[in-house]
Amino acid sequence: MFKKSSDKTKHIVVVSGLPRSGTSMMMKMLIEGGLEAVTDSSRTADDDNPNGYFEFEPVKQLASGQDAWLKGAQGRVVKVISHLLEHLPATYHYKVIFMERSLPEVLVSQKKMLEHRNASSTTSDQNLEQISQKHLAAIKYWLARQPNFETLYMRYNALLGSPDEHCRRVADFIGVPMDVEKMRKVPNEDLYRNRTSARN
């Protein structure tokens, strides 16, 4: 049985969610708020992500058991897409900020990114949405049953609409002093593209 550490500097803060759900924005917020990020800056800012991606290449190797780098991630924040959360070892305690966004908006954003890279998906939008829905249901079920994971679900649209309220929620969840004023300046309605008339 995992015993929750009382030393908050030992937590690993994880920003997660589907690609294009607002994870890079949350990473930027946490960095501005004072957390040190685990990132190699190998993927620089572009038109799809003007604030940068804040990725760490070794994260992609979690499924193959390459996780030694996590020891140095304690007290820091790292971005891990939702499909890789299950590969985080039970050795550590994680505080996960899970970004949620309307699936139609996510899919539109993903498609535009592929177009910018002269690539495309062979799966229909309807199938992609169904696959994503099943994945999200499964990973939320899994997260709720992990004794070494605490999860805060954060709606991308709500964060843009009420940054003060939600930045404080994030800071309270992390449990260490954060510069909320700097955090709240990151969510930017001007970067809110790919709106749809679908549900939020």
N, C-alpha and C positions, 0 to 999 in steps of 0.2 A: 504494500500500500504506500502510495506516494505521500510524503508529509510536506505540507506547504511551508516554504521557507518564510521566516519572519523578516529576513534581510531583503528589502525591496530592490537593492542593487543587484541581486542575483537573478531577478526575473529577466527573461528575454522578451522584449516587446516585439510582436510580430504583426505586420500590416499585411492583410490578406484579402482575398476576394477574387472574382473573375478578372481576367485582363480587361482593361478599359472600364473598370468600375469606380475609379477614383483613388486607387492605391498610391499612385505617385503623388497626388495632391496631399494625401494624408502623411506620406513620408516627409514631404516638404514642411508640413505643419509641425510635425514632431521635431524635426531638426531645428526649425526656427524657435520652437519652444524650449530647446536646450538639450535634447537627447542626441547622443552620438550615433551615427548610422553605420551599419556594416554594409559598405558598398565599395565597389572598385572603380566606379565612374567609367566603366568601359562603354556604356551606351549613353551618348551625350544627348542634350536637349535637341528637339527638332520641332517641326510644325505640329506633329501629333501630340507631343508632350513638351510645351514650351518651358516648363519648370524642371525638366529632366526626368529620368526614369528611376534613379536610385536603386539599381539592381546590383546583385552580387553573384557572379557567375557560378561559384561553387554550390549555390542553392540548387541549381539544376541537377546536381549529382546526388541529392538526398536519397532518391529512389534506389541508388546503387550502394547506399550505406556510407557514403563519404560525408561524414558529419563532424569531424574532429574540430572544425573551425567554430562550432557552436560554443565551445568552452570560453572563447574570447568574446562571445556575443552577449554575455551576461551583463545586464545594466545598459544595454544598447538596443537599437531597433533595427530590424531587418525585414525586407519584403519577401514574402513567400506566397506564391499564388495558391489558390485554394486546392488545386489538384495535388499539391505536394505536402499539405499539412499532415497527412497521415504518416508521413515518413520522418517527421521530427521525433527524435528518440525520447523515451519517457524519463531520461536522466535529469532533464531540466524542467523548470516551471516556466510556462509561457503565458503572457498576457496578449491575447489576440484582438486586434481591432479589425473587424471583418466589414469591409465596405460592400454596401448593397446599392444596386442601381437598377432601374427598369430594364428588363432583359431586351426589349426592342431597341432601347438606346444603346445598350452594350453591343448588340449585334451590328447596329449601324456604324458605331465607332470602330469596331473590329474590321468591318468590311472596308471602311475608308482607309484604315491603316494598311491593309493588304493592297489596296489600289495604289497607295503611295509607294509601295515596294514592288509594284508590278507583279503582284501575286493575286491568287484568288482561291476561294474554297469551293470544293466540289459538293459540299453538303448544303441542302436547301435551308433557307432561313427558318422554316417551320421545324425541320429536324434539329437544327442547331438549338432552337429555343427549347424543344423538348429534352434534348440531351442536357442542356444547362440546368433546366428545372430539376431533373432527376439527380444531377450531381450536387446541386445546392441542398436539396432535401437530405441526401445521404451524408454530406459532410457536416451539416448542422446536427444531424442525429448523432454522428460520431463525436463531434466536439462536446456535446452535452454530457457525454459519458466518460470523458477523460478527466481523471482527478488532478492532473498536472496542467490543465488548460483552463484559463478564465477567458471568456469571450464577451466583447462589447460589439454589438451590431450597430453600424452607423450608416444611415441613409444618405447617399450622395446629395440628393436633391434637398433634403432637410438641412444638411450642413451648409449648403450654399445659401439657403433661405434664412437661417438663424445661426450664423457662425458663433456669436457670443455664447449662446446656450450650449451648443454642442462642443465647442472647444473646452468649456469647463467640464462637461461630462467626460471628455477624453482625458483631461488632466487628472480628474478625480479617480478615474479608473486606473490610470498608470500608477498613481500613488506616490509620485515624487514631485518636488517643486518644478513647475513649468511656467514659462513666460506666455501666459494666455493672450496677452495683448499682441504679441508678435504672431502667435498662432492664428488668431482671428483675421489677420491681414492677408493670409494665403488664399482662402476660398474666394474665387473671383468669378462673378457671373459672366464676365466677358469671355471666359474660357469654357463656358457651358454651351457646348455645341451638340449637334446630333440629338436635339430635342425631338420627341415624337408626341403624337396626340394620345399615345397609349398610357396606361396606368403608370403611376409613379410609385 
